[in-house]
Amino acid sequence: MLTIHINKNATGLVRYFTNSLSKDDYFFSGKSIPGRWHGILAQSLGLSEKVSQKDFNNLAHNRHPHTGKKLTIRNAAERRTSIEYTFSAPKSVSLVMALSPDGKEILNAHRRAVRKAMQAIEMDMQTQTRINGRKTYARTGNIVYARFDHFTSRPVKEVQNDLVRFTSDPNLHSHCVVFNCTQYRGRYQAIEGSSIHRVAGYYEAIYHSQLSKALQKLGYEILRTKDRWEVRSPGLTRATLENFSRRTIEIEKLAKKLGIVDPKKKAALGAKTRLNKSKTHDHVDLKRVWRNRLTAIELKAIQAAKGHLRPPVHILTPQKAIDRALAHHLERQSAVPVKKLLGYALSLSYGSLTLNDVQKELYARSNILTAQRGHLHYLTTKEMVRAEDRMIEFASLGKGTVKPI
C-alpha cells in the first residue's frame, strides 16, 4: 500500500523525526536504524548516506544542509515542508520476514522495490514555472528524500490476566520524506506533486510488482487476492493474517461505530487515535508474543513459506493484462491517464509481469491514441473515437425530428 501525507510545519516535522521516524523496534539487532538519503539532489547537496538530525533539521527549515543558507525563495510560515510517501508490504510478507530465518533477504527485496517506485516518482516530479507570463509546471526529475524502514505497527492495548500491556504487530513499511526542494534551470525551487498524487496507484503498483516478482524469484509463492497479493504457504490463512492486523481491525470498529465509510476519513481517524510507539515497553519480547498467538501449524507455515513454489496455473500475459485494463477503464469513460492504466495492468499480474512488460505491450499497439491534458498524458483507442463519432452523429441527426415537449 502507498499512503501520501503532506507535512506543513517544520518544527512538527523535526519532532516527528525525533519521536517517530528514527525510533522503531529493529528486531534483527535490538536497536533503531538510521534513515538513508536518496535522490539525485542528495548528491549535489553533499549529503552522506546516513540521515543526521542536523541535516534533516536544515532541510525541514528550507536551509542548505551544509551552509545553512536558504534554499528556495519562498520561505513563508505556512510553507509546505515535505511530502511523505509510505510504502507498506502485505501482512504475510511482514509476518514471514519477522518469524522466518529469511528475514534479511525479504527486507532487501522490499528496499529495492521502494527504491524503484521512488525513482519513478523522482522522474515525474515537477515544479511551478512561468512561460510567456503564464503559470505552468515543468518536470525536474530530481528530489532529495530520507528513507526510514520500520518493522512494526502502532501499538495496541491488550489486557491479559488483568495485566495491561501495549504491543505492536509485524508491519514492514518505509517512510520516504521528500523535502520541498528540487533543482530547475540552476536554481532551487519548490516541488509540485499533484500530478503524482492523481495517479498514485501507478507508483504503488510498481512497488508491489517489484516486491512480488523478487520474492517469487527467491522461492515464495505469490497468491493474487481481491485487493492485492500475499505470500502463500499451506497453513497460513486469512484468519492468521487478521490475527496480526489488530490496529486495522481497531480502526475499522471505531469507524463503524462513528459511521465513517470514506477511506480518507478512516485514515485520518487512524492518525488521530494511534498510540505512540514508546508505549511498547523495551522489555516486551515481541517475537515471543507473536509466536504465542500462532498454532504449531501456522508457525510452521510461516517459517517454511520459502520453497513451496508451485508452477502458476494461469499466467497473465502482457496482452491480456492490457486488454483487461483498457476494458476496465474505457467502459465508462472515453480517456484515461496512461499511468493509471499501466498501474491497473500491473496490479492484475503481481508476481509475473514488470512495468517494462506492460509498457512494451501498450506502446506496440497501433490503435492507441495519446494526448496531454493538463499535466498528465491520457490515452484512448481508435475504436473509442469512432464510437464517440457515431454517438455525436446519432444525436445530430435526431435534432429537430420531433415536436418539442
Secondary structure, DSSP 8 states (H G I E B T S, - for coil): -EEEEEE--HHHHHHHIIIIIT----TTTTS----EEESHHHHHTT--SB--HHHHHHHHTTB-TTT--B-SS---TT---EEEEEEE--HHHHHHHHHSTTHHHHHHHHHHHHHHHHHHHHHH-EEEEEETTEEEEEE-----EEEEEEEE---EEEEETTEEEEE--EEEEEEEEEES-EEETTEEE--B-HHHHHTHHHHHHHHHHHHHHHHHHHT-EEEE-SSSEEEE-TT--HHHHHHT-HHHHHHHHHHHHHT---HHHHHHHHHHH---GGGS-TT--HHHHHHHTS-HHHHHHHHT-TT-----SS---HHHHHHHHHHHHTTT-S-EEHHHHHHHHHHTTTTT--HHHHHHHHHT-TTEEEEEETTEEEEEEHHHHHHHHHHHHHHHHTTTSS---
